[in-house]
Amino acid sequence: MLQYFYHGNYFLDPASCDRSTIMLDIQVYVLADKYLLEPLRTYAIEELGERMMRNWKEPSFADAVATIYGLTSGEQNEMRNLALQSACAYATELFGKDTKCTAFREMARSTPEFAVDVAGALAEVASKTMDAEAERFAGKGERCGICGEWDLFRFDPIVKGGFPYWCTACSNCSRAPHKESN
């Protein structure tokens, strides 16, 4: 804290400490929040956000998310929201089958509140995407090959098993729309 008061920033000398800079940001944020030091708290959350978006592949990212969820509670917490945004931004890479981010996946398994928050956030994104895609394809002449309804649309963000089309009427997926011959 003293470094911030004298210099307007803080940094961690890697040679003198074994902690990550992400963990330092979390600790500074907690102290600044406790002692009502708004400028320092704002600076710490900005630094934390930048480091989380830059270092999401590192094991320290998983440690940071676990620490944040261990120290905080509630949905309106800035650090939780930041951790959630960072995780959702790279969800495919972090949770994918072929991921090398095993530390992150293990952390998600052992931090149920985080896992629920991520699932909820990704479901909300998927729902908004599906609604937008349904509106875009309404009346465009693409018919479901299973039920025959005109409610088929391409679902680009998450293509499961090579089935990029989803029908809102029968909730089935297909590889391609049934095209009407003119």
Order of alpha helices (4+ residues) and beta strands (2+ residues): alpha-alpha-alpha-alpha-alpha-alpha-alpha-alpha-beta-beta-beta-beta-beta
